[in-house]
Amino acid sequence: VHDQNIKNVGSLTMNDRLLHYTWVHMLCPRGSNFSQLVHEDVFMLWCLKSNVMINWPHYIMQHMIKCRDNDMPLPYGCLITHLMLLYAMNLMGESSITLGWNNFFGEKTMKKMNIFEVNGVWQLGRPDDEHEQEHEDIPLPHVAGDHPQPEIPHDSAMLTQIWGGIQNMQENINTIHTRLDRIEDTLHELKLNKEH
């Protein structure tokens, strides 16, 4: 994220798009304008890429206060629900929301960001054969002196590492969910034993 004139996610590199998606959907969730970059996004992307230490509890608290003060939906719903269940808070009668594809990071998410896997390498933009199939009936104009564009090099190792990290984060989240469920069961058993 070098250019200060960047206005939307479409102008970011592939790796920065992935990081931005993780930022606006998971670390600092917001309700809309996912494709728009705000100054805070650019600053936090720089912090994350530059290994600047972030006080996450403080940042999450400030983000929640900002959402409350601006009458926005409360972020971190899954985390808050698990904490409430952990402390045996009664959630009967509360409305629940089924999580959709945008609450998880997978291939569908990558395609929505215009990132596709071609021969084991993730790249920005549709695969050439997919693009050709859609437009095979349209003749291409011939321009004198037309030379093929050089292929843009991809840092496949970096993208593979990022994708592996995202999958590890998802596995860790699933592990946390399992542990929270076990803790909840244990607390429930302790409560039942105390009553008898």
C-alpha positions in Angstrom: 0.0 0.0 0.0 2.3 2.7 -1.3 0.0 5.1 -3.3 -1.9 7.6 -1.2 -4.4 8.1 -4.1 -5.8 4.6 -3.7 -9.6 4.8 -3.4 -10.9 1.3 -3.7 -9.8 -2.3 -3.3 -9.7 -2.9 -7.0 -6.5 -0.9 -7.2 -4.7 -3.1 -4.6 -2.3 -5.9 -5.4 -3.6 -9.4 -4.9 -1.9 -9.9 -1.5 -3.2 -6.6 -0.3 -6.7 -7.5 -1.4 -6.6 -10.6 0.7 -5.3 -8.8 3.7 -7.9 -6.0 3.3 -10.7 -8.7 3.0 -9.5 -10.2 6.3 -9.3 -6.8 7.8 -12.8 -5.6 6.9 -14.6 -8.9 7.5 -12.8 -10.4 10.4 -10.4 -8.2 12.3 -12.4 -4.9 12.0 -15.8 -5.9 10.6 -18.0 -3.3 9.1 -21.5 -3.5 7.6 -20.9 -2.1 4.1 -18.5 -0.4 1.7 -16.1 -3.3 1.6 -14.6 -2.2 -1.6 -13.8 1.3 -0.4 -10.5 2.1 1.3 -10.6 4.5 4.2 -7.5 6.0 5.8 -7.8 3.7 8.8 -7.7 0.7 6.4 -4.6 1.9 4.7 -2.9 2.6 8.0 -3.8 -0.7 9.6 -2.7 -2.6 6.4 0.6 -0.9 6.6 0.9 -1.8 10.4 0.1 -5.5 9.6 2.5 -5.7 6.7 5.2 -3.9 8.7 4.9 -6.1 11.8 3.9 -3.1 14.0 2.5 -4.3 17.3 -1.2 -3.7 17.7 -3.0 -3.6 21.1 -5.9 -5.8 19.9 -8.0 -5.7 23.1 -7.9 -1.9 23.0 -8.5 -1.7 19.3 -11.5 -4.1 19.4 -13.0 -2.1 22.3 -12.6 1.2 20.4 -14.1 -0.4 17.3 -17.1 -1.6 19.3 -17.6 1.8 20.9 -17.4 3.5 17.5 -20.0 1.1 16.2 -22.3 1.8 19.2 -21.9 5.5 18.9 -22.7 5.5 15.2 -25.8 3.2 15.6 -24.1 0.5 13.6 -24.6 -3.2 14.3 -22.3 -4.6 17.0 -19.3 -6.3 15.5 -17.8 -9.7 16.5 -21.2 -11.4 16.9 -19.8 -14.9 16.9 -17.2 -14.2 19.5 -19.7 -12.4 21.8 -22.2 -15.2 21.4 -19.6 -17.8 22.4 -18.6 -15.7 25.4 -22.2 -15.3 26.5 -22.7 -19.1 26.2 -19.5 -19.7 28.1 -20.8 -17.7 31.0 -24.2 -19.4 30.8 -26.2 -16.4 29.8 -29.7 -17.2 28.7 -30.1 -16.5 25.0 -33.6 -18.0 24.6 -35.9 -15.7 22.6 -32.9 -13.9 21.0 -32.9 -13.9 17.2 -30.2 -15.9 15.5 -28.6 -15.4 12.1 -27.3 -18.2 9.9 -23.8 -17.5 8.8 -23.4 -17.2 5.0 -20.5 -17.6 2.6 -19.1 -14.2 3.5 -18.5 -15.3 7.1 -16.0 -17.8 5.9 -12.8 -17.6 3.8 -12.8 -20.0 0.9 -12.7 -20.4 -2.8 -16.0 -18.6 -3.3 -14.5 -15.6 -1.4 -11.5 -15.7 -3.6 -13.6 -15.7 -6.8 -15.6 -12.8 -5.5 -12.3 -10.9 -5.2 -11.4 -11.9 -8.8 -8.7 -14.3 -7.6 -8.5 -17.7 -9.3 -6.3 -20.8 -9.0 -4.7 -21.8 -12.3 -2.4 -24.8 -12.3 -1.9 -24.6 -8.5 -1.1 -20.9 -8.6 -3.5 -18.2 -7.4 -3.7 -15.2 -9.7 -5.6 -12.0 -10.0 -8.1 -12.1 -12.8 -10.0 -14.9 -14.5 -8.1 -17.8 -16.0 -7.4 -17.2 -19.7 -9.4 -20.3 -20.9 -12.5 -19.1 -19.0 -12.2 -15.7 -20.5 -11.8 -17.1 -24.0 -14.8 -19.4 -23.6 -17.0 -16.4 -22.8 -15.8 -14.3 -25.7 -14.9 -16.8 -28.3 -17.6 -15.5 -30.7 -16.3 -11.9 -30.6 -13.5 -11.3 -33.1 -10.5 -9.5 -31.8 -9.5 -6.4 -33.6 -6.1 -6.5 -35.3 -3.8 -3.6 -34.6 -0.6 -3.0 -36.6 2.4 -3.6 -34.5 0.4 -5.4 -31.9 2.7 -7.4 -29.6 1.7 -9.8 -26.9 1.8 -8.3 -23.4 4.5 -9.8 -21.2 3.0 -12.0 -18.5 2.9 -10.5 -15.1 5.0 -12.5 -12.6 3.1 -13.8 -9.6 4.6 -14.4 -6.2 3.0 -17.8 -5.9 5.0 -18.7 -2.8 3.7 -15.7 -1.0 0.1 -16.3 -2.0 0.4 -20.0 -1.0 1.8 -18.9 2.3 -1.1 -16.5 2.9 -3.7 -19.0 1.8 -2.1 -21.6 4.2 -2.2 -19.0 7.0 -5.8 -18.3 6.3 -6.7 -22.0 6.4 -4.7 -22.3 9.7 -6.7 -19.4 11.1 -9.9 -21.1 10.2 -8.7 -24.3 11.8 -7.7 -22.4 14.9 -11.1 -20.7 15.1 -12.8 -24.1 14.7 -10.6 -25.5 17.5 -11.6 -22.5 19.7 -15.3 -23.2 19.0 -14.8 -26.8 20.0 -13.0 -25.8 23.2 -15.6 -23.3 24.1 -18.3 -26.0 23.6 -16.4 -28.3 25.9 -16.0 -25.6 28.5 -19.7 -24.8 28.3 -20.5 -28.5 28.7 -18.2 -28.7 31.7 -19.7 -25.6 33.3 -23.2 -27.0 32.7 -22.2 -30.3 34.4 -20.7 -28.4 37.4 -23.9 -26.4 37.7 -26.0 -29.6 37.7 -23.7 -31.2 40.3 -23.9 -28.2 42.5 -27.7 -28.3 42.4 -27.8 -31.9 43.4 
